Amino acid sequence: MSKKVMIDPELKSFLTSLTTDEYAALEQSLLAEGCRHPLVTWNGILIDGHHRYEICKRHGIPFHVVEHGRLDSRESVLLWMLQMQLSRRNLTDYQRIEMATKQEELIAARAKAKQEAGVNQHSSPSTNLSKAPAIDTRREIAARAGVSEGTVAKAKSISAHAVPEVIDALRNGAITIDAAAQVATLPPAEQSALAAAGKHAIKAAAKHVRESKKKRVANQTTTAMALNPQQEDLPPALLEELQTLRMENAVLRTENAELKERIVLLQAGRAGVAGLTQPESQSGGVAPDEDDSDALVECDYTV
């Protein structure tokens, strides 16, 4: 029996791509065992099983489709899709945080819309909206993603400051959130050079940045103690001059340490690139379906 199923590019974009290895494993499983689990649609639009659909379509593997009848809006569909991803995909912590953040944004937007729609005509909107309890967004995201609030804070900093190559390595599980957070403090050009050199160069750079920060904190503490006037039995004028010279020396030491750190990182990145005989395998996702467009795409399938 021939039917139609539609692919919505926006809904599909909310899904996390499989790595090359994951996609290959899924393809082998479908070829060997067939498509055992039905695809799920909402109003004829595919909302679960996009990768299975692509593989089955390419190899002519039969599959079944079920319609989800309990989702009453597009927002409900997005939340359901994200929850399905969080509950059954083997995601990295960063991917889980990304999805939990999307969930929280959708929930917050829907709650705000309901509050505004329910404003009593005899009271001002600000009065009613102020009655809503405050939400600790970071705590909510951490709970949904199953990570600590500190990890969520690092992920947000990475999203704001890391170059795309570092974020890709993080999404694919090549590096940890802690390593990415350290590397994200470097200038973009240095981040890109390290990413091109591979995950080992990124990890080494992250370790170097972390240790350098610890040394700077220790040096600052030592300098502050040395500049304590109570420790010096000198005339005021000489003491003031001594403090000035020590402070200038501390500034020069800090600048020198930062320059050395930059040189080490650049050398590590260049050495890594030069030492590669071939590019490190990229475990990115699957190329988008060629049928995807800005509009809904109808795709034939056979049940």
DOKOLDO-154061 format. One line per 4 residues: number of its first residue (from 1); their letters; for each residue x, y, z of C-alpha. Coordinates in steps of 0.05 Angstrom, whole numbers. Example, Ala and Ser with C-alpha at 12.3 -4.5 7.8 and 13.67 -1.06 7.14 Angstrom:
BEGIN
1	as	246:-90:156 | 273:-21:143 .
END
This chain:
BEGIN
1	mskk	0:0:0 | 31:66:-22 | 26:126:25 | 60:192:36 .
5	vmid	105:216:92 | 132:287:97 | 200:312:122 | 199:379:157 .
9	pelk	270:409:153 | 260:451:215 | 239:392:258 | 295:350:229 .
13	sflt	346:403:247 | 329:393:321 | 358:323:317 | 431:307:332 .
17	sltt	467:275:274 | 496:205:282 | 570:197:277 | 598:160:216 .
21	deya	608:97:258 | 538:101:289 | 506:111:221 | 544:52:192 .
25	aleq	524:7:251 | 451:27:242 | 455:13:168 | 484:-56:179 .
29	slla	431:-72:231 | 375:-52:184 | 404:-92:126 | 412:-154:170 .
33	egcr	348:-150:212 | 302:-103:176 | 267:-43:207 | 237:-72:271 .
37	hplv	212:-8:301 | 159:35:267 | 172:106:246 | 129:159:280 .
41	twng	92:215:245 | 50:274:268 | -2:298:218 | 38:259:166 .
45	ilid	104:292:184 | 161:247:206 | 181:262:278 | 220:199:296 .
49	ghhr	263:153:253 | 295:201:203 | 360:161:198 | 322:96:191 .
53	yeic	278:127:138 | 339:150:97 | 371:81:100 | 307:43:86 .
57	krhg	292:89:27 | 361:79:-3 | 361:3:4 | 287:-10:-8 .
61	ipfh	278:-39:62 | 204:-45:83 | 182:-6:145 | 119:12:183 .
65	vveh	93:80:205 | 49:99:264 | 15:166:274 | 24:201:342 .
69	grld	-45:226:361 | -32:258:428 | 10:318:408 | -32:380:402 .
73	sres	17:432:376 | 83:441:340 | 116:461:406 | 92:396:437 .
77	vllw	122:358:379 | 190:392:388 | 190:377:463 | 172:305:450 .
81	mlqm	227:297:398 | 279:327:445 | 257:283:502 | 261:221:459 .
85	qlsr	332:241:440 | 352:253:512 | 322:188:537 | 350:138:487 .
89	rnlt	410:167:448 | 481:155:471 | 496:229:473 | 557:266:498 .
93	dyqr	546:312:558 | 552:372:512 | 498:345:465 | 453:331:525 .
97	iema	462:402:550 | 446:429:480 | 382:390:477 | 362:406:549 .
101	tkqe	374:480:534 | 328:475:473 | 275:442:516 | 281:495:570 .
105	elia	275:551:518 | 212:520:489 | 181:508:557 | 196:579:579 .
109	arak	167:608:515 | 104:567:521 | 96:585:595 | 104:659:579 .
113	akqe	52:654:523 | 3:621:570 | 15:673:623 | 4:730:574 .
117	agvn	-59:697:546 | -87:687:616 | -77:759:640 | -141:782:673 .
121	qhss	-171:842:639 | -179:876:706 | -105:872:724 | -42:894:689 .
125	pstn	2:843:654 | 62:860:698 | 21:845:760 | 0:776:737 .
129	lska	67:757:707 | 104:776:770 | 65:723:808 | 99:667:768 .
133	paid	154:633:809 | 225:648:787 | 259:591:750 | 333:574:759 .
137	trre	347:560:686 | 417:532:698 | 391:483:750 | 333:461:706 .
141	iaar	379:448:646 | 429:410:690 | 373:366:717 | 346:351:648 .
145	agvs	415:336:620 | 438:296:680 | 500:339:692 | 523:389:744 .
149	egtv	507:463:742 | 581:478:735 | 584:435:672 | 525:474:644 .
153	akak	562:539:658 | 624:513:621 | 581:490:562 | 550:559:556 .
157	sisa	619:591:556 | 642:542:503 | 582:558:459 | 598:632:465 .
161	havp	673:630:453 | 696:565:420 | 706:560:345 | 662:511:306 .
165	evid	718:461:298 | 727:455:374 | 652:449:384 | 648:394:331 .
169	alrn	703:355:367 | 664:363:432 | 598:340:402 | 632:279:373 .
173	gait	662:260:440 | 734:270:418 | 747:318:476 | 715:333:543 .
177	idaa	676:395:564 | 733:414:611 | 785:411:555 | 741:451:508 .
181	aqva	728:503:562 | 804:513:571 | 818:518:496 | 759:565:486 .
185	tlpp	797:618:525 | 849:622:469 | 844:667:408 | 802:637:351 .
189	aeqs	862:627:304 | 899:586:357 | 836:545:371 | 829:529:297 .
193	alaa	902:509:291 | 895:461:350 | 831:431:323 | 865:419:256 .
197	agkh	921:383:293 | 872:334:324 | 844:316:392 | 911:301:424 .
201	aika	936:371:409 | 872:400:439 | 879:358:502 | 953:378:510 .
205	aakh	936:451:500 | 879:447:551 | 926:417:602 | 977:471:589 .
209	vres	925:527:596 | 899:496:661 | 969:491:691 | 987:561:668 .
213	kkkr	926:589:703 | 946:554:767 | 1016:583:763 | 989:653:750 .
217	vanq	944:649:811 | 1003:625:853 | 1048:681:827 | 995:733:841 .
221	ttta	987:708:912 | 1062:709:923 | 1067:779:894 | 1011:805:938 .
225	maln	1046:777:1000 | 1113:807:979 | 1082:875:970 | 1054:878:1041 .
229	pqqe	1084:942:1071 | 1086:911:1140 | 1139:862:1117 | 1189:918:1100 .
233	dlpp	1230:957:1151 | 1249:1013:1104 | 1238:1088:1099 | 1171:1105:1067 .
237	alle	1202:1134:1003 | 1245:1073:991 | 1188:1027:1008 | 1143:1061:957 .
241	elqt	1196:1056:903 | 1208:983:920 | 1134:967:915 | 1130:1002:847 .
245	lrme	1189:963:820 | 1161:897:846 | 1094:911:815 | 1125:928:748 .
249	navl	1166:864:752 | 1104:823:767 | 1068:852:707 | 1128:837:662 .
253	rten	1131:765:689 | 1058:755:674 | 1064:782:604 | 1125:739:592 .
257	aelk	1088:677:616 | 1030:691:570 | 1076:700:510 | 1111:634:526 .
261	eriv	1043:601:531 | 1023:627:463 | 1088:602:432 | 1080:532:462 .
265	llqa	1009:527:437 | 1026:550:367 | 1084:502:363 | 1039:445:387 .
269	grag	988:461:334 | 1038:466:277 | 1074:403:299 | 1008:366:301 .
273	vagl	989:388:231 | 1057:372:203 | 1057:303:235 | 992:281:205 .
277	tqpe	998:236:145 | 923:242:134 | 868:282:166 | 840:253:230 .
281	sqsg	774:219:216 | 715:266:224 | 658:233:261 | 607:283:236 .
285	gvap	536:268:219 | 503:246:155 | 496:294:97 | 427:325:95 .
289	dedd	375:290:53 | 380:319:-17 | 303:325:-17 | 303:374:42 .
293	sdal	283:445:27 | 252:504:62 | 183:474:50 | 156:407:71 .
297	vecd	180:351:27 | 135:292:9 | 169:225:4 | 140:159:-22 .
301	ytv	146:96:19 | 114:28:20 | 85:-4:82 .
END
